[in-house]
Amino acid sequence: MSIGFWQIAVVVILVVLLFGRGKISSLMGDVAKGIKSFKKGMATDATDDSEPKNISENNQDSNNKKE
């Protein structure tokens, strides 16, 4: 049993009627901004951290400086 063209068309029409064209287009714009931001964040993280950091050593150093 496969999904036919008419079934997809009915679902699309119902979604447009429920949400409206303006709401759907703004939602897609927000999704695109989120994807671009995620890709940019992943690209900068990969280039910035070439050597893994030991978090426990950093915490011990900061605790010794406070005392």
C-alpha positions in Angstrom: 0.0 0.0 0.0 1.7 3.2 -1.2 0.8 6.8 -0.7 -0.7 8.3 -3.8 -0.6 11.8 -5.2 -4.1 12.7 -4.0 -3.4 11.7 -0.4 -0.3 13.9 -0.4 -2.3 16.8 -2.0 -5.0 16.5 0.7 -2.5 16.6 3.5 -0.7 19.6 2.0 -4.1 21.5 1.6 -5.0 20.7 5.2 -1.7 22.0 6.5 -1.9 25.2 4.5 -5.5 25.8 5.7 -4.5 25.2 9.4 -1.3 27.2 9.5 -1.5 29.6 6.6 1.1 30.3 4.0 2.8 33.1 6.0 3.3 31.0 9.1 4.8 28.1 7.0 7.2 30.3 5.1 8.4 32.0 8.3 8.9 28.6 10.0 10.9 27.3 7.0 13.1 30.5 7.3 13.7 29.9 10.9 14.7 26.2 10.2 17.1 27.4 7.5 18.7 29.9 9.9 19.1 27.2 12.6 20.7 24.8 10.1 23.2 27.5 8.9 24.0 28.4 12.5 24.6 24.7 13.4 26.9 24.2 10.4 28.8 27.3 11.3 29.2 26.2 14.9 30.4 22.8 13.9 32.9 24.2 11.5 34.4 26.6 14.1 34.5 23.9 16.8 36.4 21.5 14.5 39.1 24.1 13.6 39.5 25.6 17.1 40.0 22.4 19.1 42.9 20.5 17.5 44.1 19.2 20.9 41.7 17.8 23.5 41.7 19.5 26.9 41.8 17.8 30.2 39.0 19.4 32.2 40.1 18.0 35.6 43.5 19.6 35.4 42.0 23.0 34.6 39.6 22.8 37.6 42.5 21.9 40.0 44.6 24.8 38.7 41.7 27.3 39.3 41.0 25.9 42.8 44.7 26.3 43.8 44.7 29.9 42.6 41.7 30.8 44.8 43.3 29.5 48.0 
